[in-house]
Amino acid sequence: MANSGSRPRLAATARQRSESHAPAGRQAHVPVEQITRAILVLRRHRVLLDSELAALYGVETRVLNQAVRRNAERFPEDFRFQLTPAERRL
């Protein structure tokens, strides 16, 4: 989950995000094409960068990352990973 600059970029796998559910009474209105364009394949997984995921939720990247850190117990072990320097240049 990333900012431009020197902060580490993290990615969340698409599979786990698709398994989560929206809060009751709330429906997503993001065009499928927008989500599809944001998905990358890294380490043989479909992933969204934190900046893309934050944009889909309409929050700042730092806010998304903070929420994930504060609620780490709610996410599976492989939900996120930090990109290597080589992956960041992609």
C-alpha positions in Angstrom: 0.0 0.0 0.0 1.9 2.9 -1.3 2.7 6.6 -1.6 5.1 7.9 -4.1 8.4 8.6 -2.5 10.6 6.5 -0.3 7.9 4.8 1.7 7.5 1.1 1.2 4.8 -0.1 -1.1 2.5 -2.9 -0.1 0.2 -4.9 -2.1 -3.0 -6.9 -1.2 -4.0 -9.9 -3.1 -7.2 -9.6 -5.2 -8.5 -12.9 -4.0 -8.7 -11.8 -0.4 -10.3 -8.5 -1.2 -13.0 -10.1 -3.3 -13.8 -12.4 -0.3 -14.5 -9.5 2.0 -18.0 -8.0 2.2 -19.2 -4.5 2.1 -20.9 -3.1 5.2 -24.6 -3.7 5.4 -26.6 -1.3 3.3 -23.6 -0.1 1.4 -23.0 -1.0 -2.2 -19.9 -0.4 -4.3 -20.4 1.8 -7.4 -16.9 1.5 -8.8 -16.8 0.5 -12.5 -15.4 -2.9 -13.0 -13.0 -1.5 -15.6 -11.4 0.8 -13.0 -10.7 -2.1 -10.7 -9.5 -4.4 -13.6 -7.0 -1.8 -14.8 -5.6 -1.5 -11.2 -4.8 -5.2 -10.8 -1.2 -6.2 -11.3 0.3 -9.7 -11.3 3.2 -9.9 -8.8 4.7 -13.1 -7.4 2.1 -15.1 -9.4 -0.8 -13.3 -7.5 -3.2 -10.7 -8.7 -2.7 -7.7 -6.5 -3.8 -4.1 -5.9 -1.3 -1.5 -4.7 -2.3 0.3 -1.6 -2.6 3.6 -3.4 -5.1 2.0 -5.9 -7.1 0.3 -3.1 -7.2 3.5 -1.1 -8.5 5.4 -4.2 -11.2 2.8 -4.7 -12.3 3.3 -1.1 -12.0 7.1 -1.4 -9.4 7.5 1.4 -5.8 8.6 1.5 -3.2 5.9 1.2 -1.8 6.6 4.7 -5.3 6.3 6.2 -5.7 2.9 4.6 -2.3 1.7 5.7 -3.0 3.0 9.2 -6.3 1.1 9.4 -4.6 -2.1 8.2 -1.9 -1.8 10.8 -4.4 -1.1 13.6 -6.5 -4.0 12.6 -3.8 -6.5 11.6 -5.5 -9.4 13.4 -8.5 -9.1 11.1 -6.4 -9.8 7.9 -5.0 -13.1 6.8 -1.2 -13.5 6.9 -1.0 -13.3 3.1 -3.3 -10.4 2.7 -0.5 -7.9 2.2 3.2 -7.9 1.5 5.9 -5.3 1.0 7.2 -4.8 -2.5 10.9 -5.2 -3.2 12.9 -2.3 -4.7 12.8 -4.0 -8.1 9.0 -4.5 -7.8 8.5 -0.8 -6.9 10.2 0.2 -10.2 7.6 -1.7 -12.2 
